[in-house]
């Protein structure tokens, strides 16, 4: 069995570049020309990424599991 993996997407149309995601999950998000982008296409499940999703003021972050289903903070 392989480890579960998630994908992380940032909708750059929605991102307002306030860096909340970079501040709480800097291993997973980087600012690029004033907007956030995911650092890696696939990641191991991470509480930090879930926290970024919760904190994003404009719902710009989407996390999906390997089936493509959205992952939400519990
Ligand atoms: S928290 Fe949301 S709006 Fe802020 S930089 Fe990250 S993706 Fe963009």
Boltz pocket constraint, residues with backbone or C-beta under 6 A from the ligand:
constraints:
  - pocket:
      binder: B
      contacts: [[A, 10], [A, 14], [A, 15], [A, 16], [A, 17], [A, 18], [A, 19], [A, 20], [A, 21], [A, 22], [A, 29], [A, 35], [A, 36], [A, 52], [A, 55], [A, 56], [A, 57], [A, 58], [A, 59], [A, 60], [A, 61]]
      max_distance: 6.0
